[in-house]
Amino acid sequence: MAKVVLFNKPCGVLSQFTAQDGQRTLAEFIDQPGVYAAGRLDKDSEGLLVLTDDGALQHRIASPRHASVKRYWAQVEGTPTNAALDALREGVELKDGWTRPAGARRLDAPPLWPRDPPIRERKSIPTAWIELSLSEGRNRQVRRMTAAVGFPTLRLVRWSVGPWDLEGLAPGELRVITAPDSMLREGRSEGQGREQKGGRRGRGQRRRRR
């Protein structure tokens, strides 16, 4: 049975166990041997980080091929327009290509914990919250998407990944659960499919060499 760790990553913590230049890491909070993060959150972002001790499950959660929906709550500078939300839904062009269509909607300010350190707000410019639901996970994608439509992200919280969310977890807290059997079966099937495909390709290459 695969172990899954649901962790509410605080702002300022790296999504890794190895120390780097004295920065805070997962090792400060998680004492669960053999688990690895399925995807990452950048240092300045907060929220749900999923870790597991099962390699196939780790790949399944992190891979965009499986479309595990990740839900983000973003506090942005300014008040997003309908046109900006439509652009986020349809996909925006970033330096590494167009984003996939995403869910995007306005959100009342969620009852979250205070951010440490606080965001920098400009008194003359209002802020607002939006929810983005993505099936891919590029580096700093949400921040780049909102900036591309004219509303920079000031605070970013990942609320959920697939079937799991942050309900009941304060910053720095974790919950250890067991992965559903259905997810394990799907992960194993995909891994076997990759091996078989690779094996067939290898035999074909040997025949061509002869």
N, C-alpha and C positions, 0 to 999 in steps of 0.2 A: 504494500500500500504506500502511495506516495504522500510525503509530507508537504504541506503548503503552509507558508508563513505569510500572514497579512500584516503589514507594518505601515504605520502612519509616519512617514518620513518628515521630520521637521525641516524647516528652512535652514540652510547652511550646512547640511550633512551630505556628503558624497554617497552615491549609490554603489559603494564598493566597500570591501572589508580591509583592503590594504591602505595603510596610512600614506598620505602624500603631503609633504611640506607642513606637517603638523595640523592638517585640517581634520575635522570631525568625520568619522566614517560609521558604517553600519556596525562595526565591531563594538562600538560603545553601547549599543542597544540590544544586539541579537546574539545570543549564546546558543545557537542551534547548529551543531556541526554538520557539514556536508550540504548546506543549502546555498543556492546561487540565485541572483536576481533574474527574473524573466522580464527583461526590459529595464529601462532606467528612467530616473527623473533627474533633471539637472540640479545643481547645487542650490539654486535660488527657488526652486519649486518645492511644493509640499504635497503631502497626500499619500495615496495608496501605492505601495511597492509590494509586488508579489514575488516571493522566493519559494523555491522548491528543491528537493533533493533528487528529482527525477529529470534526467536530461531530455527525454522525449517530450515530457510535459512542458518543460522550460521552453523548448523550441516552439511548441504549439501555441503557447500563450504569447510569445514575443513575435512570432511570424505574422506579417501582414496577410499572408495567404489564407489564414484562418479567419480573418475579419473579427477577431476578438475586440468588441467595441470598448473603447476607453472613454470615460466621461470626465470632462474637465470643467471646472468652474473658474472663470477668469474675470478678475476685476480689471477693467480697462479704463484708460483715460479718455474722457469724452462720453457722449451718448450715442451708441451705435445706431445708424440709420437702417431703414429697411433694405436699402441698396447694399449696404455693407454685409448685412446678414445673408442676403441672397447670394452675394459673391462667395461667402464662406461655405454656403450650402452647395454651390455648384462647383467649387474648386478655384483656387487662386494660384497664380504663377509665382513660384519661388525660384531661387537660383538653381536648385537641383530639380526643377521641373514642376509640373502642375500637381496640386494635391488632389486626392480623391474627393468625391462628393462627401459632405459631412453634415451631421445634424447641427443646427445653430439656432438658438433662441435666447430671448431676453430672460433674465432671471432676477427675482427679488433677492436682495442681499441675504445670503444664507447665514444661519446662526453658527458661524465658525469661531474657533479659538482666536485670540489676538495673535497677530503675526509678530515674530521676534527675529530680526528687527522690524519695526513698522515700515510700511511703504512710504515713499516720498510723494506726497500729494501737493498739487499746486492749487492754492485757494481759489484762483480765478477760473479753474477748469473742473467741471463735475466729473465724477467717476460713475461707472455702472458695471453691473455683472452680466455676463453671458455664459451660457452652457454650450460647450462644443462636444460632440460625440464623434470620435475618429476611429477608423479601422486600420490605420497605419501609424507608425511611430518614428518619424524622422527626428533628427537632432533639433531640439528647441522649436518644434513644429508649430505649436499653438502660438507661441510668442511671435514667430515670423508671420503666421497667417493674420493675426490681428493687426500687426504693424502694416502688413501689405494693404489692408483695407482702411488704414488711417486711424486705428484705435490701439495704441500700444498697450501691452499687458503690464499691469503694475503688480498684480499678485496672481499666482496660479496654483490651484489645488486640483490634484487628480482624485476624483471622488470614487470612481469604480473602474474595475477591469473585468470584463466578461461578467460572470455571475457574482463577483465579490465586490463589496464596498466598504467604506470606512465607518459604517454605523457602529457606535459604541467604542470607537478607538480614539483616544486623545493623542496628541503629538508625542512620539517616542514610544507608544504602546504597540503591542503586537498580539496576534491571536494565531495559534497553531491549530490547523484543521487537517483533514484528510481529503485528497482530491476525489471528485466523483468518478466512479468506475467508467462512465461514458467518456470522460475526457482522457482517461488513461488508454482506453481501447483505441480511440481515434489517433492518439499520439503514437502508439505502437504500430498501427496500421500504416501510418504515413512513413515511419522510419523504415519498415520492411519494404515499402514501395520504392523508396529511394535506393535501398541496397540492391533490389532486383533490377531496377533501371540501370544502375551503375554497372552491375554485372553483365547485362546484355550489351551495353555499350562497349565494355572491355572486350568481349568476345568478338564483336564486330570489328573492332580495331585490329585485333590479332589476325582475323581473316584477310583484311585489306593488306596488312604487311606481307602476308604470304603471296 
